[in-house]
């Protein structure tokens, strides 16, 4: 579980907003310590907050979101909001594209959201793996090598790490990948582990819940959204493994965030 400050950083949502959502009954902490009053959240609630953020990004009121979360017809509410946007198309065209996407899917299972990812100092390791099953081993080797050369180096809190694919095409064998982890400062480089500072980026994102074997389904959804809404991919996709075999017993509970760095076409 994460304290409210860490959850605020992970979800890119202010503590003030989280407390407001709690007060309005939209998102309550998973646990509140009665003796200290500290609020704690679980990673599974990232999906819940992404739904709320997505609906807020298209201008829905707290009342409307509560009705949707309570099972009221989302289509009726979205069609009402669509009409308002069509009357103010010049100012609201971004929100309109979001509504059209939601109406097409008519559910919140695979919700798309936009995230601003800040600049980080990262250590990274590039290499080739025989197949996707070798990713955990590659990540472990990178972390071990970096720690050996930099025993006092600390990762940022909350943790931010990802795998990106460097081949420029989809491959199932002999895959060139990069593992990167955000750290507090530059460290000592090795033959294979390097350091760099990333640029801040805007990313179109989606949370994938479940087995890695079905990641393709989420990729199809997010790529269609990017194409339909006038975005251009400007860097390699990032897969952030939030929950996996290291803390979940069932693959259905795995949680992966897919991030596509983008820019908006004019």
C-alpha positions as CSV (number, residue, x, y, z in Angstrom):
1,X,0.0,0.0,0.0
2,X,1.1,3.6,-0.6
3,X,0.7,6.7,1.6
4,X,-1.4,9.5,0.0
5,X,1.7,11.4,-1.0
6,X,3.2,8.5,-3.0
7,X,-0.2,7.7,-4.5
8,X,-0.6,11.3,-5.5
9,X,2.8,11.2,-7.4
10,X,1.9,7.9,-9.0
11,X,-1.5,9.0,-10.2
12,X,-0.3,12.6,-11.0
13,X,-3.2,13.9,-8.8
14,X,-2.8,16.4,-6.1
15,X,-3.4,15.4,-2.5
16,X,-6.0,18.1,-2.3
17,X,-7.9,16.5,-5.2
18,X,-7.6,13.0,-3.7
19,X,-9.1,14.4,-0.4
20,X,-11.9,16.0,-2.4
21,X,-12.7,12.8,-4.2
22,X,-12.7,11.0,-0.9
23,X,-15.1,13.6,0.5
24,X,-17.4,13.3,-2.5
25,X,-17.4,9.5,-2.3
26,X,-15.7,8.9,-5.7
27,X,-12.4,7.3,-4.4
28,X,-11.9,6.4,-0.8
29,X,-8.6,5.3,0.7
30,X,-8.1,1.5,0.9
31,X,-7.1,1.9,4.6
32,X,-7.0,4.7,7.1
33,X,-4.8,4.3,10.2
34,X,-7.1,5.2,13.1
35,X,-4.2,6.2,15.4
36,X,-2.4,8.5,12.9
37,X,-5.1,9.4,10.4
38,X,-2.7,8.4,7.6
39,X,-4.4,7.4,4.4
40,X,-3.2,4.4,2.3
41,X,-4.0,3.4,-1.3
42,X,-3.5,0.2,-3.3
43,X,-2.1,0.0,-6.9
44,X,-5.4,-1.4,-8.0
45,X,-6.9,2.0,-7.3
46,X,-4.8,3.5,-10.0
47,X,-7.3,2.1,-12.5
48,X,-10.2,3.8,-10.5
49,X,-8.5,7.2,-10.4
50,X,-7.7,7.0,-14.1
51,X,-11.4,6.5,-14.8
52,X,-12.3,9.5,-12.7
53,X,-9.5,11.6,-14.3
54,X,-10.6,10.6,-17.8
55,X,-14.2,11.6,-17.2
56,X,-13.0,14.9,-15.5
57,X,-10.8,15.6,-18.6
58,X,-14.0,15.7,-20.8
59,X,-15.7,18.1,-18.5
60,X,-18.1,15.9,-16.6
61,X,-19.3,17.1,-13.2
62,X,-18.7,15.2,-10.0
63,X,-22.4,14.5,-9.9
64,X,-22.3,13.0,-13.4
65,X,-19.3,10.9,-12.6
66,X,-20.9,9.6,-9.4
67,X,-24.0,8.6,-11.5
68,X,-21.8,6.7,-14.0
69,X,-19.9,4.9,-11.2
70,X,-23.2,4.0,-9.6
71,X,-24.4,2.4,-12.9
72,X,-26.4,5.2,-14.5
73,X,-26.4,5.2,-18.4
74,X,-23.0,6.5,-19.4
75,X,-24.3,6.8,-23.0
76,X,-27.1,9.2,-22.0
77,X,-24.7,11.4,-20.0
78,X,-22.0,11.4,-22.7
79,X,-24.5,12.3,-25.5
80,X,-25.7,15.3,-23.4
81,X,-22.1,16.4,-23.0
82,X,-21.4,15.8,-26.7
83,X,-24.2,18.2,-27.6
84,X,-22.7,20.9,-25.4
85,X,-19.2,20.4,-27.0
86,X,-20.6,20.4,-30.5
87,X,-22.1,23.9,-29.8
88,X,-18.6,25.1,-28.8
89,X,-16.5,23.0,-31.1
90,X,-13.6,25.3,-31.5
91,X,-12.9,25.5,-27.8
92,X,-13.8,21.9,-26.9
93,X,-12.6,19.8,-29.8
94,X,-10.1,17.8,-27.6
95,X,-12.9,16.9,-25.2
96,X,-15.1,16.0,-28.1
97,X,-12.6,13.4,-29.5
98,X,-12.5,11.9,-26.0
99,X,-16.2,11.5,-25.8
100,X,-16.4,10.0,-29.3
101,X,-13.9,7.4,-28.2
102,X,-15.9,6.6,-25.0
103,X,-19.1,6.3,-26.9
104,X,-17.6,3.9,-29.4
105,X,-16.3,1.6,-26.7
106,X,-19.2,2.4,-24.3
107,X,-17.3,1.0,-21.3
108,X,-14.4,1.9,-18.9
109,X,-12.6,-1.4,-19.1
110,X,-9.8,-0.1,-21.3
111,X,-9.7,3.6,-20.6
112,X,-7.3,5.9,-22.3
113,X,-5.8,8.8,-20.5
114,X,-3.2,11.5,-21.1
115,X,-0.2,11.9,-18.7
116,X,2.6,14.4,-18.4
117,X,5.8,12.4,-17.6
118,X,8.5,14.6,-16.1
119,X,12.2,14.5,-16.8
120,X,14.1,11.9,-14.9
121,X,17.7,10.8,-14.4
122,X,17.7,7.1,-15.3
123,X,20.1,4.3,-15.5
124,X,19.5,2.0,-18.4
125,X,20.8,-1.2,-20.0
126,X,20.3,-2.2,-23.7
127,X,20.5,-5.8,-24.8
128,X,18.9,-8.6,-26.8
129,X,16.7,-11.3,-25.3
130,X,15.7,-14.5,-27.0
131,X,12.0,-14.1,-26.2
132,X,9.6,-12.1,-23.9
133,X,9.9,-14.6,-21.1
134,X,13.5,-13.4,-20.5
135,X,12.4,-9.9,-19.6
136,X,12.4,-10.5,-15.7
137,X,15.9,-12.0,-15.9
138,X,17.2,-9.0,-17.9
139,X,15.7,-6.5,-15.5
140,X,17.2,-8.3,-12.5
141,X,20.6,-8.4,-14.1
142,X,20.5,-4.7,-14.9
143,X,19.5,-3.8,-11.3
144,X,22.2,-6.1,-9.9
145,X,24.9,-4.6,-12.1
146,X,23.9,-1.1,-11.3
147,X,23.7,-1.7,-7.5
148,X,27.1,-3.3,-7.5
149,X,28.7,-0.3,-9.1
150,X,26.5,2.2,-7.1
151,X,25.7,0.7,-3.7
152,X,24.4,4.0,-2.3
153,X,22.3,5.0,-5.4
154,X,18.6,5.3,-4.6
155,X,15.6,5.0,-6.9
156,X,13.1,7.8,-7.0
157,X,9.9,7.5,-4.9
158,X,7.5,6.4,-6.1
159,X,9.3,4.0,-8.4
160,X,9.4,4.6,-12.1
161,X,10.9,2.0,-14.4
162,X,10.0,0.6,-17.8
163,X,10.9,-1.6,-20.7
164,X,11.1,-0.2,-24.2
165,X,11.6,-2.0,-27.5
166,X,14.4,-0.7,-29.8
167,X,13.9,-2.8,-33.0
168,X,11.4,-0.5,-34.7
169,X,9.2,-3.4,-35.5
170,X,7.4,-6.2,-33.6
171,X,9.5,-9.3,-33.0
172,X,9.0,-12.4,-31.0
173,X,12.6,-13.7,-31.0
174,X,15.9,-12.0,-30.6
175,X,14.3,-8.8,-29.3
176,X,16.3,-5.7,-28.6
177,X,15.1,-4.0,-25.4
178,X,16.1,-1.2,-23.0
179,X,15.4,-1.4,-19.3
180,X,15.4,2.0,-17.5
181,X,14.9,3.0,-13.9
182,X,14.6,6.5,-12.5
183,X,17.1,7.3,-9.8
184,X,18.0,10.3,-7.6
185,X,21.3,11.2,-9.3
186,X,23.8,10.1,-11.9
187,X,26.1,7.2,-10.9
188,X,29.1,5.2,-12.0
189,X,28.6,3.7,-15.4
190,X,29.7,0.2,-16.3
191,X,30.3,-1.5,-19.6
192,X,26.5,-2.2,-20.0
193,X,24.8,0.1,-17.6
194,X,24.6,3.8,-18.6
195,X,23.0,7.0,-17.2
196,X,21.1,9.8,-19.0
197,X,18.5,12.5,-18.3
198,X,15.2,12.0,-20.1
199,X,13.1,14.8,-21.6
200,X,9.6,15.5,-20.2
201,X,7.0,14.0,-22.5
202,X,3.3,13.9,-23.0
203,X,2.1,10.3,-23.1
204,X,-1.1,8.5,-24.2
205,X,-1.5,5.8,-21.7
206,X,-3.6,2.7,-20.8
207,X,-3.6,0.3,-17.9
208,X,-3.6,-3.3,-18.9
209,X,-5.0,-5.7,-16.3
210,X,-4.1,-9.4,-16.7
211,X,-1.7,-11.7,-18.5
212,X,1.1,-10.3,-20.6
213,X,-0.2,-12.7,-23.3
214,X,-3.1,-10.3,-23.9
215,X,-1.1,-7.1,-24.0
216,X,-1.7,-7.0,-27.8
217,X,-5.4,-6.2,-27.1
218,X,-4.5,-3.1,-25.1
219,X,-2.0,-2.1,-27.8
220,X,-4.6,-2.3,-30.5
221,X,-7.0,-0.1,-28.5
222,X,-4.4,2.6,-27.7
223,X,-2.9,2.7,-31.2
224,X,-6.4,3.2,-32.7
225,X,-7.0,6.0,-30.2
226,X,-3.7,7.7,-31.2
227,X,-4.5,7.4,-34.9
228,X,-8.2,8.6,-34.6
229,X,-7.3,11.6,-32.4
230,X,-4.5,13.2,-34.4
231,X,-1.5,12.2,-32.3
232,X,2.0,11.3,-33.6
233,X,4.2,8.8,-31.7
234,X,7.6,10.5,-31.1
235,X,9.5,7.8,-29.1
236,X,9.5,4.1,-28.2
237,X,6.6,2.8,-26.3
238,X,7.2,2.2,-22.5
239,X,5.8,-0.8,-20.6
240,X,5.7,-0.1,-16.8
241,X,5.2,-3.2,-14.7
242,X,3.3,-2.1,-11.6
243,X,2.0,-5.5,-10.3
244,X,3.4,-8.8,-11.5
245,X,4.8,-12.2,-10.4
246,X,6.9,-10.5,-7.7
247,X,3.8,-9.4,-5.7
248,X,0.7,-11.2,-7.2
249,X,-0.1,-14.9,-7.2
250,X,-2.6,-14.7,-10.1
251,X,-1.8,-13.4,-13.6
252,X,-5.3,-11.9,-13.7
253,X,-4.1,-9.4,-11.1
254,X,-1.0,-8.3,-13.0
255,X,-1.1,-4.5,-13.8
256,X,0.9,-3.0,-16.7
257,X,0.8,0.6,-17.8
258,X,1.5,1.2,-21.5
259,X,2.8,4.7,-22.3
260,X,3.2,6.1,-25.8
261,X,5.1,9.4,-26.0
262,X,3.3,11.6,-28.4
263,X,2.8,15.1,-29.8
264,X,-0.4,16.5,-31.2
265,X,-0.5,17.0,-34.9
266,X,-1.5,20.5,-36.0
